Amino acid sequence: MTIGQLVLTLILSLGVPTIVYFVLPQLISVRSNAYRPVLALAGLLFLVSWYLPSPLVNGEQTHFMTHFVGGGLFTATLGAYILLATKRTTRYAWYYEAAMLYALVSALGVANELFEVMLYRVGLMPAGISDTSWDLVANTLGAALGFVLYKSAMRLWSR
């Protein structure tokens, strides 16, 4: 890993969660801090994901776990925060919530892959971008697991 890649990793792994923590509540006009721990958990997932080892997929080195945790579980936790903080948890059927999460993880996943293309073009991703499909699969699987965990937690807390 080059110095440039190390610096970029540190900036992104710390910067993105910090920005999300302070900006997202403003974007969705949430004044209450009641659900900030959920947002902090999302940030922690994103931070940790950058430093997890990932398995080979089809014999190729990927960042599968980074995308599973930092793409999927992170996005599912953001979605849970948005639903909880805006008091929309009981307003929608589970399949609407699942569709909203799928749209969110898809949008953020594509934005991330476009960012990776830019990094590749400027030489900060020497390993290439051939794992894009697996990254999107990992994002989606992580979001699906996060959704199941969220719905399970909501069911347990509502008892």
Backbone as a printed PyTorch tensor [residue, N CA C, xyz], in Angstrom:
tensor([[[  0.8500,  -1.1740,   0.0000],
         [  0.0000,   0.0000,   0.0000],
         [  0.8980,   1.2400,   0.0000]],

        [[  0.6440,   2.1380,  -0.9230],
         [  1.4340,   3.3620,  -1.0150],
         [  1.0100,   4.3480,   0.0730]],

        [[  1.8210,   5.3630,   0.2700],
         [  1.4900,   6.4050,   1.2440],
         [  0.1860,   7.0890,   0.8420]],

        [[ -0.0080,   7.3540,  -0.4400],
         [ -1.2340,   7.9830,  -0.9200],
         [ -2.4600,   7.1420,  -0.6140]],

        [[ -2.3450,   5.8320,  -0.8230],
         [ -3.4660,   4.9370,  -0.5360],
         [ -3.7480,   4.8840,   0.9620]],

        [[ -2.7030,   4.8750,   1.7770],
         [ -2.8690,   4.8530,   3.2310],
         [ -3.5620,   6.1230,   3.7200]],

        [[ -3.1200,   7.2580,   3.2250],
         [ -3.7270,   8.5330,   3.6120],
         [ -5.1830,   8.5690,   3.1740]],

        [[ -5.4640,   8.1290,   1.9490],
         [ -6.8350,   8.1090,   1.4520],
         [ -7.7160,   7.1930,   2.3010]],

        [[ -7.1920,   6.0300,   2.6780],
         [ -7.9320,   5.0990,   3.5290],
         [ -8.2680,   5.7380,   4.8730]],

        [[ -7.3050,   6.3890,   5.4730],
         [ -7.5470,   7.0500,   6.7640],
         [ -8.5610,   8.1830,   6.6290]],

        [[ -8.4220,   8.9890,   5.5910],
         [ -9.3580,  10.1060,   5.3920],
         [-10.7780,   9.5850,   5.1840]],

        [[-10.9320,   8.5800,   4.3200],
         [-12.2680,   8.0670,   4.0340],
         [-12.8690,   7.3160,   5.2210]],

        [[-12.0630,   6.4680,   5.8690],
         [-12.6130,   5.6480,   6.9580],
         [-13.0180,   6.4890,   8.1600]],

        [[-12.3720,   7.6150,   8.3660],
         [-12.7320,   8.5100,   9.4710],
         [-13.6390,   9.6530,   9.0160]],

        [[-13.4000,  10.1630,   7.8160],
         [-14.1230,  11.3300,   7.3280],
         [-15.5710,  11.0740,   6.9670]],

        [[-15.8320,   9.9870,   6.2480],
         [-17.2120,   9.7060,   5.8260],
         [-18.1440,   9.5500,   7.0260]],

        [[-17.8070,   8.7210,   8.0180],
         [-18.7280,   8.6020,   9.1530],
         [-18.9100,   9.9120,   9.9250]],

        [[-17.8480,  10.6850,  10.0280],
         [-17.9500,  11.9630,  10.7400],
         [-18.8850,  12.9150,  10.0020]],

        [[-18.7190,  13.0140,   8.7000],
         [-19.5830,  13.8860,   7.9000],
         [-21.0280,  13.4090,   7.9630]],

        [[-21.2360,  12.1070,   7.8140],
         [-22.6000,  11.5650,   7.8690],
         [-23.2340,  11.8520,   9.2250]],

        [[-22.4780,  11.6840,  10.2920],
         [-23.0070,  11.8930,  11.6450],
         [-23.5200,  13.3200,  11.8420]],

        [[-22.7980,  14.2820,  11.3050],
         [-23.1930,  15.6730,  11.5140],
         [-24.1140,  16.2220,  10.4230]],

        [[-24.0180,  15.7060,   9.2100],
         [-24.7850,  16.2670,   8.0930],
         [-26.1410,  15.5950,   7.8960]],

        [[-26.2180,  14.2650,   8.0440],
         [-27.4780,  13.5690,   7.7750],
         [-28.6550,  14.1100,   8.5900]],

        [[-28.5080,  14.3250,   9.9010],
         [-29.6520,  14.8750,  10.6470],
         [-30.1200,  16.2310,  10.0940]],

        [[-29.1930,  17.0260,   9.6210],
         [-29.5570,  18.3150,   9.0310],
         [-30.2910,  18.1220,   7.7070]],

        [[-29.8280,  17.1670,   6.9040],
         [-30.4540,  16.9030,   5.6010],
         [-31.8890,  16.4350,   5.7240]],

        [[-32.1730,  15.6470,   6.7570],
         [-33.5340,  15.1160,   6.9050],
         [-34.3200,  15.8700,   7.9820]],

        [[-33.7820,  17.0050,   8.4010],
         [-34.4510,  17.9050,   9.3620],
         [-34.8490,  17.2220,  10.6660]],

        [[-33.8860,  16.5400,  11.2680],
         [-34.1160,  15.8930,  12.5610],
         [-33.4320,  16.7230,  13.6420]],

        [[-34.1970,  17.1490,  14.6070],
         [-33.6540,  17.9660,  15.6880],
         [-33.3290,  17.1340,  16.9310]],

        [[-33.9900,  16.0230,  17.1000],
         [-33.7940,  15.1800,  18.2770],
         [-32.4980,  14.3800,  18.1540]],

        [[-31.8450,  14.2010,  19.2780],
         [-30.6350,  13.3720,  19.3280],
         [-30.9350,  11.9590,  19.8080]],

        [[-32.2030,  11.6230,  19.9360],
         [-32.6060,  10.3390,  20.5190],
         [-32.0210,   9.1440,  19.7720]],

        [[-31.8870,   9.2400,  18.4830],
         [-31.4140,   8.0920,  17.7020],
         [-29.9830,   8.2650,  17.2060]],

        [[-29.2680,   9.2360,  17.7570],
         [-27.8710,   9.4380,  17.3580],
         [-26.9990,   8.2020,  17.6060]],

        [[-27.2640,   7.3850,  18.6530],
         [-26.4570,   6.1680,  18.8080],
         [-26.5680,   5.2270,  17.5920]],

        [[-27.7110,   5.1890,  16.9480],
         [-27.8630,   4.3620,  15.7450],
         [-26.9680,   4.9090,  14.6440]],

        [[-26.9200,   6.2170,  14.5160],
         [-26.0630,   6.8610,  13.5230],
         [-24.5830,   6.6320,  13.8660]],

        [[-24.2550,   6.6650,  15.1490],
         [-22.8780,   6.3820,  15.5810],
         [-22.5030,   4.9320,  15.2630]],

        [[-23.4500,   4.0060,  15.4460],
         [-23.1970,   2.6070,  15.0950],
         [-22.9210,   2.4710,  13.5990]],

        [[-23.6740,   3.1820,  12.7780],
         [-23.4320,   3.1530,  11.3350],
         [-22.0060,   3.6130,  11.0370]],

        [[-21.5950,   4.6960,  11.6670],
         [-20.2370,   5.2070,  11.4620],
         [-19.1720,   4.2250,  11.9050]],

        [[-19.4130,   3.5640,  13.0330],
         [-18.4660,   2.5660,  13.5250],
         [-18.3560,   1.3990,  12.5390]],

        [[-19.4850,   0.9560,  11.9980],
         [-19.4590,  -0.1160,  10.9970],
         [-18.6420,   0.2920,   9.7800]],

        [[-18.8470,   1.5190,   9.3170],
         [-18.1040,   2.0080,   8.1610],
         [-16.6050,   2.0410,   8.4590]],

        [[-16.2390,   2.5860,   9.6100],
         [-14.8340,   2.6820,  10.0000],
         [-14.1750,   1.3050,  10.0690]],

        [[-14.8010,   0.3910,  10.7790],
         [-14.2380,  -0.9510,  10.9700],
         [-14.1170,  -1.7050,   9.6450]],

        [[-15.0660,  -1.4770,   8.7550],
         [-15.0980,  -2.2300,   7.4960],
         [-13.8370,  -2.0590,   6.6620]],

        [[-13.1820,  -0.9290,   6.7800],
         [-11.9820,  -0.6600,   5.9810],
         [-10.8040,  -1.5320,   6.3920]],

        [[-10.8630,  -2.1070,   7.5750],
         [ -9.7260,  -2.8350,   8.1180],
         [ -9.9990,  -4.3310,   8.2850]],

        [[-11.1230,  -4.8120,   7.7280],
         [-11.4580,  -6.2330,   7.7970],
         [-10.8000,  -6.9990,   6.6550]],

        [[-10.3410,  -8.2050,   6.9310],
         [ -9.8300,  -9.0330,   5.8300],
         [-10.9990,  -9.5340,   4.9840]],

        [[-10.7360,  -9.7410,   3.7090],
         [-11.7790, -10.2280,   2.8130],
         [-11.3500, -11.5250,   2.1460]],

        [[-12.3100, -12.4010,   1.8950],
         [-11.9750, -13.6750,   1.2470],
         [-11.7300, -13.4680,  -0.2440]],

        [[-11.0280, -14.4280,  -0.8210],
         [-10.9070, -14.4410,  -2.2790],
         [-12.2690, -14.8250,  -2.8480]],

        [[-12.6530, -14.1980,  -3.9330],
         [-13.8880, -14.5320,  -4.6330],
         [-13.4970, -14.9140,  -6.0490]],

        [[-13.8170, -16.1440,  -6.4160],
         [-13.4060, -16.6730,  -7.7250],
         [-11.9040, -16.5430,  -7.9280]],

        [[-11.1450, -16.7100,  -6.8620],
         [ -9.6960, -16.6470,  -6.9460],
         [ -9.1230, -15.2410,  -7.0100]],

        [[ -9.9650, -14.2280,  -6.9390],
         [ -9.5170, -12.8340,  -7.0010],
         [ -9.5960, -12.1810,  -5.6280]],

        [[ -8.6230, -11.3060,  -5.3590],
         [ -8.6900, -10.4990,  -4.1440],
         [ -9.7630,  -9.4320,  -4.3370]],

        [[-10.6880,  -9.3820,  -3.4120],
         [-11.7450,  -8.3690,  -3.4630],
         [-11.7790,  -7.6470,  -2.1310]],

        [[-12.6660,  -6.7190,  -2.0110],
         [-12.9350,  -6.0610,  -0.7410],
         [-14.3540,  -6.4300,  -0.3210]],

        [[-14.6560,  -7.7100,  -0.3840],
         [-16.0160,  -8.1940,  -0.1440],
         [-16.5220,  -7.8010,   1.2430]],

        [[-15.7270,  -8.0490,   2.2780],
         [-16.1730,  -7.7440,   3.6400],
         [-16.2820,  -6.2360,   3.8690]],

        [[-15.3970,  -5.4700,   3.2340],
         [-15.4980,  -4.0150,   3.3310],
         [-16.8440,  -3.5570,   2.7920]],

        [[-17.2550,  -4.1100,   1.6640],
         [-18.5310,  -3.7220,   1.0670],
         [-19.7170,  -4.3340,   1.8210]],

        [[-19.5670,  -5.5480,   2.3180],
         [-20.6480,  -6.1930,   3.0700],
         [-20.9700,  -5.3840,   4.3310]],

        [[-19.9200,  -5.0250,   5.0740],
         [-20.1110,  -4.2920,   6.3320],
         [-20.2310,  -2.7900,   6.0810]],

        [[-19.2710,  -2.2200,   5.3690],
         [-19.2240,  -0.7740,   5.1680],
         [-20.1450,  -0.2570,   4.0880]],

        [[-20.6320,  -1.1380,   3.2480],
         [-21.6190,  -0.7570,   2.2410],
         [-23.0020,  -1.1890,   2.6640]],

        [[-23.1680,  -2.4770,   2.9290],
         [-24.4840,  -3.0210,   3.2290],
         [-24.9830,  -2.7710,   4.6410]],

        [[-24.2430,  -3.2470,   5.6360],
         [-24.6850,  -3.0510,   7.0270],
         [-24.7150,  -1.5740,   7.3940]],

        [[-23.7400,  -0.8200,   6.9150],
         [-23.7190,   0.6310,   7.1320],
         [-24.9820,   1.2760,   6.5680]],

        [[-25.3340,   0.9330,   5.3330],
         [-26.5120,   1.5230,   4.6980],
         [-27.7940,   1.0870,   5.4000]],

        [[-27.8740,  -0.1700,   5.8110],
         [-29.0550,  -0.6430,   6.5390],
         [-29.2050,   0.1260,   7.8550]],

        [[-28.0880,   0.4060,   8.5160],
         [-28.1340,   1.1510,   9.7680],
         [-28.5240,   2.6100,   9.5150]],

        [[-28.0280,   3.1850,   8.4270],
         [-28.4690,   4.5350,   8.0410],
         [-29.9680,   4.5480,   7.7670]],

        [[-30.4380,   3.5350,   7.0450],
         [-31.8710,   3.4400,   6.7610],
         [-32.6840,   3.3270,   8.0310]],

        [[-32.2040,   2.5310,   8.9770],
         [-32.9000,   2.3950,  10.2640],
         [-32.9230,   3.7420,  10.9840]],

        [[-31.8010,   4.4390,  10.9770],
         [-31.7550,   5.7700,  11.6050],
         [-32.7830,   6.7070,  10.9700]],

        [[-32.8190,   6.7330,   9.6540],
         [-33.7500,   7.6220,   8.9530],
         [-35.1920,   7.2850,   9.3240]],

        [[-35.5380,   6.0020,   9.3200],
         [-36.9020,   5.5960,   9.6690],
         [-37.2400,   5.9330,  11.1190]],

        [[-36.3200,   5.6570,  12.0280],
         [-36.5610,   5.9230,  13.4460],
         [-36.6220,   7.4230,  13.7390]],

        [[-35.6540,   8.1500,  13.2240],
         [-35.5670,   9.5790,  13.5390],
         [-36.6910,  10.3950,  12.9130]],

        [[-37.2300,   9.9160,  11.8080],
         [-38.3300,  10.6410,  11.1550],
         [-39.6820,  10.0530,  11.5340]],

        [[-39.6660,   9.1010,  12.4690],
         [-40.9010,   8.4790,  12.9890],
         [-41.7190,   7.7960,  11.8910]],

        [[-41.0380,   7.1270,  10.9840],
         [-41.7300,   6.4410,   9.8930],
         [-41.6800,   4.9180,  10.0270]],

        [[-41.2930,   4.4110,  11.1920],
         [-41.1420,   2.9670,  11.3610],
         [-42.4590,   2.2110,  11.3020]],

        [[-43.5340,   2.8230,  11.6640],
         [-44.8120,   2.1040,  11.6430],
         [-45.6930,   2.5390,  10.4700]],

        [[-45.2110,   3.4600,   9.7010],
         [-46.0060,   4.0110,   8.6260],
         [-46.0150,   3.1340,   7.3710]],

        [[-44.9880,   2.3210,   7.1980],
         [-44.8400,   1.5440,   5.9770],
         [-44.8660,   0.0480,   6.2560]],

        [[-45.3570,  -0.7060,   5.2930],
         [-45.2720,  -2.1630,   5.3650],
         [-43.8040,  -2.5640,   5.1820]],

        [[-43.4330,  -3.7430,   5.6510],
         [-42.0410,  -4.1880,   5.6050],
         [-41.4920,  -4.1680,   4.1860]],

        [[-42.3180,  -4.4900,   3.1930],
         [-41.8070,  -4.5470,   1.8270],
         [-41.5310,  -3.1560,   1.2560]],

        [[-42.2230,  -2.1260,   1.7450],
         [-41.8730,  -0.7540,   1.3520],
         [-40.5360,  -0.3580,   1.9770]],

        [[-40.3480,  -0.7100,   3.2380],
         [-39.0750,  -0.4210,   3.8920],
         [-37.9380,  -1.1520,   3.1820]],

        [[-38.1680,  -2.4090,   2.8030],
         [-37.1470,  -3.1810,   2.0900],
         [-36.8290,  -2.5310,   0.7360]],

        [[-37.8540,  -2.0740,   0.0340],
         [-37.6470,  -1.4130,  -1.2610],
         [-36.8840,  -0.1030,  -1.0870]],

        [[-37.1990,   0.6520,  -0.0340],
         [-36.4710,   1.9000,   0.2270],
         [-35.0030,   1.6100,   0.5350]],

        [[-34.7550,   0.5650,   1.3220],
         [-33.3750,   0.2030,   1.6390],
         [-32.6420,  -0.2540,   0.3860]],

        [[-33.3080,  -1.0320,  -0.4620],
         [-32.6780,  -1.4820,  -1.7070],
         [-32.3060,  -0.2770,  -2.5760]],

        [[-33.1890,   0.6960,  -2.6630],
         [-32.8980,   1.9030,  -3.4450],
         [-31.7110,   2.6600,  -2.8460]],

        [[-31.6850,   2.7600,  -1.5140],
         [-30.5930,   3.4760,  -0.8510],
         [-29.2620,   2.7600,  -1.0340]],

        [[-29.2350,   1.4430,  -0.8310],
         [-27.9720,   0.7120,  -0.9660],
         [-27.5180,   0.6920,  -2.4270]],

        [[-28.4620,   0.6620,  -3.3470],
         [-28.1020,   0.7010,  -4.7660],
         [-27.5100,   2.0520,  -5.1400]],

        [[-28.1510,   3.1230,  -4.7030],
         [-27.6570,   4.4650,  -5.0170],
         [-26.2810,   4.7130,  -4.4080]],

        [[-26.1150,   4.3670,  -3.1420],
         [-24.8160,   4.5790,  -2.4990],
         [-23.7490,   3.6560,  -3.0780]],

        [[-24.1460,   2.4300,  -3.4250],
         [-23.1960,   1.4920,  -4.0240],
         [-22.6990,   1.9630,  -5.3750]],

        [[-23.5980,   2.4630,  -6.1980],
         [-23.1920,   2.9700,  -7.5140],
         [-22.3250,   4.2170,  -7.3470]],

        [[-22.7010,   5.1040,  -6.4260],
         [-21.8850,   6.2960,  -6.1750],
         [-20.4730,   5.8900,  -5.7430]],

        [[-20.3760,   4.8780,  -4.8890],
         [-19.0700,   4.3900,  -4.4510],
         [-18.2730,   3.8170,  -5.6170]],

        [[-18.9280,   3.0460,  -6.4690],
         [-18.2090,   2.4570,  -7.6120],
         [-17.7400,   3.5280,  -8.5920]],

        [[-18.5140,   4.5760,  -8.7720],
         [-18.0690,   5.6870,  -9.6240],
         [-16.8680,   6.3840,  -8.9950]],

        [[-16.8680,   6.5160,  -7.6710],
         [-15.7290,   7.0850,  -6.9600],
         [-14.4950,   6.1930,  -7.1560]],

        [[-14.6860,   4.8780,  -7.1010],
         [-13.5690,   3.9630,  -7.3220],
         [-13.0130,   4.0840,  -8.7350]],

        [[-13.8720,   4.2930,  -9.7270],
         [-13.3960,   4.5000, -11.0990],
         [-12.4990,   5.7360, -11.1490]],

        [[-12.9140,   6.8070, -10.4820],
         [-12.1050,   8.0170, -10.4480],
         [-10.7500,   7.7430,  -9.7780]],

        [[-10.7690,   7.0210,  -8.6510],
         [ -9.5170,   6.6850,  -7.9690],
         [ -8.6160,   5.8340,  -8.8660]],

        [[ -9.2060,   4.9230,  -9.5910],
         [ -8.4420,   4.0780, -10.5110],
         [ -7.7730,   4.9280, -11.5880]],

        [[ -8.5260,   5.8800, -12.1120],
         [ -8.0100,   6.7360, -13.1850],
         [ -6.8490,   7.6130, -12.7270]],

        [[ -6.8390,   7.9900, -11.4460],
         [ -5.7460,   8.8260, -10.9470],
         [ -4.6400,   7.9990, -10.2900]],

        [[ -4.7470,   6.6740, -10.3650],
         [ -3.6780,   5.8050,  -9.8940],
         [ -3.7190,   5.4210,  -8.4290]],

        [[ -4.8280,   5.6620,  -7.7440],
         [ -4.9060,   5.3110,  -6.3280],
         [ -5.5630,   3.9560,  -6.0820]],

        [[ -5.9170,   3.2560,  -7.1640],
         [ -6.4530,   1.8890,  -7.0350],
         [ -5.7110,   0.9870,  -8.0160]],

        [[ -4.4610,   0.6920,  -7.7050],
         [ -3.6620,  -0.0960,  -8.6450],
         [ -4.1640,  -1.5190,  -8.8510]],

        [[ -4.9400,  -2.0450,  -7.9100],
         [ -5.4730,  -3.4080,  -8.0580],
         [ -6.5750,  -3.4650,  -9.1060]],

        [[ -7.0730,  -2.3300,  -9.5170],
         [ -8.0940,  -2.2950, -10.5520],
         [ -9.5040,  -2.2510,  -9.9870]],

        [[-10.4470,  -2.3000, -10.9020],
         [-11.8580,  -2.1860, -10.5330],
         [-12.6720,  -3.3560, -11.0740]],

        [[-12.0230,  -4.4730, -11.2910],
         [-12.7150,  -5.6320, -11.8670],
         [-13.6560,  -6.3250, -10.8850]],

        [[-13.6270,  -5.9350,  -9.6190],
         [-14.4880,  -6.5720,  -8.6100],
         [-15.7950,  -5.8140,  -8.3840]],

        [[-16.1380,  -4.9130,  -9.2780],
         [-17.3300,  -4.0740,  -9.1040],
         [-18.5900,  -4.8990,  -8.8820]],

        [[-18.7870,  -5.9410,  -9.6660],
         [-19.9870,  -6.7630,  -9.5150],
         [-20.0490,  -7.3800,  -8.1220]],

        [[-18.9210,  -7.8980,  -7.6480],
         [-18.9020,  -8.5050,  -6.3160],
         [-19.1110,  -7.4530,  -5.2310]],

        [[-18.6140,  -6.2460,  -5.4670],
         [-18.8480,  -5.1680,  -4.5040],
         [-20.3470,  -4.8950,  -4.3570]],

        [[-21.0460,  -4.8410,  -5.4760],
         [-22.4840,  -4.5740,  -5.4390],
         [-23.2520,  -5.7370,  -4.8120]],

        [[-22.8050,  -6.9600,  -5.0650],
         [-23.4240,  -8.1330,  -4.4250],
         [-23.2230,  -8.0430,  -2.9120]],

        [[-22.0020,  -7.7300,  -2.4870],
         [-21.7050,  -7.6290,  -1.0550],
         [-22.5320,  -6.5190,  -0.4010]],

        [[-22.6490,  -5.3730,  -1.0600],
         [-23.4670,  -4.2790,  -0.5250],
         [-24.9030,  -4.7480,  -0.3050]],

        [[-25.4570,  -5.4160,  -1.2960],
         [-26.8520,  -5.8520,  -1.2430],
         [-27.0600,  -6.9250,  -0.1750]],

        [[-26.1480,  -7.8860,  -0.0900],
         [-26.2680,  -8.9290,   0.9350],
         [-26.1380,  -8.3390,   2.3440]],

        [[-25.2080,  -7.4120,   2.5220],
         [-25.0560,  -6.7590,   3.8230],
         [-26.2990,  -5.9710,   4.2100]],

        [[-26.8890,  -5.2750,   3.2360],
         [-28.1220,  -4.5260,   3.5050],
         [-29.2640,  -5.4710,   3.8480]],

        [[-29.3280,  -6.6040,   3.1620],
         [-30.3890,  -7.5830,   3.4500],
         [-30.2440,  -8.1200,   4.8710]],

        [[-29.0230,  -8.4760,   5.2700],
         [-28.8070,  -8.9340,   6.6410],
         [-29.1420,  -7.8180,   7.6350]],

        [[-28.7130,  -6.6100,   7.3480],
         [-29.0220,  -5.4830,   8.2160],
         [-30.5180,  -5.2590,   8.3580]],

        [[-31.2590,  -5.4210,   7.2640],
         [-32.7080,  -5.2530,   7.2990],
         [-33.3510,  -6.3130,   8.1920]],

        [[-32.9110,  -7.5560,   8.0600],
         [-33.4500,  -8.6360,   8.8960],
         [-33.1360,  -8.3620,  10.3670]],

        [[-31.9290,  -7.9260,  10.6650],
         [-31.5610,  -7.6080,  12.0450],
         [-32.3920,  -6.4400,  12.5790]],

        [[-32.5880,  -5.4230,  11.7570],
         [-33.3980,  -4.2590,  12.1530],
         [-34.8380,  -4.6710,  12.4470]],

        [[-35.4520,  -5.4300,  11.5410],
         [-36.8450,  -5.8440,  11.7390],
         [-36.9650,  -6.7510,  12.9590]],

        [[-35.9700,  -7.6150,  13.1900],
         [-35.9770,  -8.4870,  14.3680],
         [-35.8660,  -7.6610,  15.6500]],

        [[-34.9780,  -6.6810,  15.6550],
         [-34.8170,  -5.8230,  16.8360],
         [-36.0890,  -5.0280,  17.1040]],

        [[-36.7140,  -4.5130,  16.0590],
         [-37.9490,  -3.7530,  16.2330],
         [-39.0560,  -4.6370,  16.8090]],

        [[-39.0980,  -5.8780,  16.3650],
         [-40.1140,  -6.8220,  16.8780],
         [-39.8510,  -7.1140,  18.3510]],

        [[-38.5990,  -7.3190,  18.7170],
         [-38.2690,  -7.5980,  20.1210],
         [-38.5510,  -6.3940,  21.0160]],

        [[-38.2220,  -5.1860,  20.5630],
         [-38.4370,  -3.9930,  21.3770],
         [-39.8990,  -3.6030,  21.4960]],

        [[-40.7200,  -4.0460,  20.5580],
         [-42.1350,  -3.6550,  20.6150],
         [-42.9470,  -4.5520,  21.5350]],

        [[-42.3280,  -5.5470,  22.0990],
         [-43.0490,  -6.4610,  23.0090],
         [-43.2710,  -5.8430,  24.3440]]])
